[in-house]
Amino acid sequence: MIIFGWGHKTISKFGPVRKISCGNCNNETSWQLQKLTSWCTLFFLPVIPYRFDHLIVCPVCRCCLELDKTEFERLKELIKKPSNTMSKEDAIITDSIVKEAGGVIRTETQINFIRQMKEIQANKEKNQLSK
């Protein structure tokens, strides 16, 4: 009797890509570059990989954006570089890959503006409740 199955998954984590605004949980966090491998199993041991998913994943809510293999490899190379040696061209490439996959990247000025607007809205609601 041979026990054969599929659907076993392993995750390889490569590190943070950059800060991205999550459309699902609205957090601005450093998303992680990951590779999800699906395996065929024999006697519950993974034997043959049959599917590879290349993703950048929100660490808060696990929402993800799927990348193609070339984009994934390019981001993987950029992650290996020390952060102080990353050029402007590397940052532009990273931004374009993330934006094409559907991510939203905001500048520090935009982030501060959004925080201030949320504080103003919270103060308005607090004042209305106290009246």
Buried (B, 14 or more C-beta within 10 A) or exposed (E): EEEEBEEBEEEEEBEBBBBBBBEEEEBBBEBBBBBBBBBBBEEEEBEEEEEEBBBBBBEBBEBBBEBEEEBBEBBBEBBEEEEEEBEEEBEEBBBEBBEEBEBEBBEEEEEEEBEEEEEEEEEEEEEEEEE
